[in-house]
Amino acid sequence: MSTSICVVGAGPRGTVLVERIAANAWRRRIDVHVVDPYPPGGGHVWQADQPGHLLMNTVAADTTLFTDDSVHCAGPVVPGPNLYEWACSTAREGDPDPVIRDEAVRMLPWSHPTRRFHGRYLAWVYGRVKETAPEWITIHEHRTRAVALTEDADGRQIVALEDGTGPLTVDAVILALGHTDLEPLPEQRAHARFAADHGLFYGPPANPLDAPLDAIPPGAPLLVRGLGMNFFDHMSLLTTGRGGRFDHDGERLRYRPSGREPVLYAGSRRGVPYLARGDYGRMPPAVPARYFGDDAVARLRGAGPADFRTDVWPLIAKETTAVYYDVLLRENPSACAMRPERFRAKFDALAWEDPAMADLIASAFPDPAVRLDFSALHRPLGSLSLDHHPVHETVEALVRADLARARDARHSPLKNAMTALGATRGRVRRLVTHGGLTGESHRRDLDGWFQGFAASVASGPPAGRVEELLALADAGLVRFVGPDMTVTTDPAAGAFLGSSPRTGSAPVKAPAFLEAHLPPPDLGRTADPLLRRLRDDGACRPYRIPTPGGPAYETRGMDVAAETFRIIDARGRVHPRRFALGIPIESVDWLTAMGAKPASNAAMLVQADAVARAALTAH
């Protein structure tokens, strides 16, 4: 008797699935088919041949694809090197590519590796899995896309391939897809038509490496909407990627242009770039949870669907604020008007939402400038009259102040607090999975606020990237437009117009407009032929989160069963042979894009093990 499994998607998650299948396989013939048009290991996003100036957003020692003793899984633990450990071995043993070898030699545990280097690590992991797989396992690679999934009378799964080979007939199929293209929104269609009609450039939401940036003319104004991580990759591709270079003039970083760069006019809803990650000169601190730990998550899960605003955020806010004032009391004790031990005792005893908490903080820290202000972090330009403050200079000053804090993160109350806030997201993930929040709270609070807020303050670019942004601003190649940026069209002028309603400034006229963010997971709008066919055939459905006494929230993610991640069809039936992990199920498994961190019981590894074991018996 033999078993065959098809894994659709050969990026990090697909690679872990193949490894878990091999680790859990018993002694009988097993065929594993890996389907992806891009090289296995890195897949689409982590291609090993991408430009060397694009960086990871995670530090080297916090990245792995291997299980360890922390991982609570039924399958065997098969240890392997994390990214930093692999870099160390590469530095010792050498690499045919001198660029990879040189980066390995310079690597520190807290370095942000290039995306290319990470791609090489992922390819190495996949190669090791393939080489060490038991002799009864055969791994087949299909460098094409899966475009349809049906089944025969015996329940065997039939996977149609885009290149016309196959089809593959297998016992089980696991979807491990990343971000997929979407059908454009009406506004995006209109922008694309306008650009085509007037000979302009329009770049819809996409992976920066997929965007046709060569079509943006040198020296031209370029409207860029979005100031998150996607923006920084575009920024690098349009500057360093066009031959410019950065060097230091004394202590200040300067940009030496090639003359081929456009001028970026950038804005977003907040109007300010994501905050820089703290540079601690060592691994970021791991602060034990005090108020929102595993016990709190278990209590909230046991009480039924929670409301994020009233049940969860107060615990996160108190957790984060405690870290902030701990560091402030250590670094600047004179800022506190009461004995530190008295403040800590009172703080510990009060609930975050108790009015006495605000009174305590105000009396302990009379200077409002030293207090932690979540509202100001969320809308940093919210209280300023930008009619009277020049918006570019205002944003630049905020960015420069943030960079100074990031460079001195060990002594920064804010950077330590935001590191702590970022760490709470793993616990939020465990809480909200499979209906841990009411549908209304998931829509309003998690999707509508916290996800974007936490990313903007705790998951930003490395400090060096922000320093490059400021150097480009000094060189006149980046101008900040302001918050709530809008882009319209001017047929008479044959141009896009970008502006912020908060500034009162004249719109920026530009021949190019770029949406600097990734397309979100959206089953209803997906352009992926496999997902679209499953949806249209009723073979999958969007995930709906109930709200007691109110309407359910229909999310944009695919519905899967708890724990087994089996796909649920339009009639509510759980398919015994079809599974899904990763970006398309983001609404079920919030923050599913988060990679695996060593010694953390990483959800990606736990889930992959459970799905691999279920797929091996799905026949």
MOKA-V998055 format. One record per run of one state. SS is the DSSP state (~ for helix, > for strand, _ for the rest). FROM is the first residue (numbers start at 1). TO is the last residue. If there is no record, write none. Layout:
BEGIN
SS;FROM;TO
SS;FROM;TO
END
This chain:
BEGIN
_;1;2
>;3;8
_;9;11
~;12;24
_;25;29
>;30;35
_;36;54
>;55;55
_;56;59
~;60;62
_;63;63
>;64;64
_;65;82
~;83;93
_;94;97
~;98;106
_;107;113
>;114;114
~;115;132
_;133;136
>;137;142
_;143;145
>;146;151
_;152;156
>;157;161
_;162;165
>;166;170
_;171;171
>;172;175
_;176;181
>;182;182
_;183;185
~;186;198
_;199;200
>;201;203
_;204;207
~;208;210
_;211;212
~;213;215
_;216;220
>;221;225
_;226;228
~;229;238
_;239;239
~;240;242
_;243;244
>;245;249
_;250;251
>;252;256
_;257;262
>;263;268
_;269;293
~;294;302
_;303;305
>;306;306
_;307;307
~;308;331
_;332;332
~;333;335
_;336;339
~;340;349
_;350;354
~;355;364
_;365;367
~;368;370
_;371;373
~;374;378
_;379;390
~;391;407
_;408;408
~;409;411
_;412;412
~;413;432
_;433;436
>;437;437
_;438;438
~;439;458
_;459;462
~;463;474
_;475;477
>;478;483
_;484;484
>;485;490
_;491;494
>;495;500
_;501;507
>;508;510
_;511;511
>;512;515
_;516;525
>;526;526
_;527;528
~;529;536
_;537;541
>;542;547
_;548;549
>;550;558
_;559;559
>;560;560
_;561;565
>;566;568
_;569;573
>;574;580
_;581;582
~;583;585
_;586;595
>;596;596
_;597;602
~;603;616
_;617;619
END
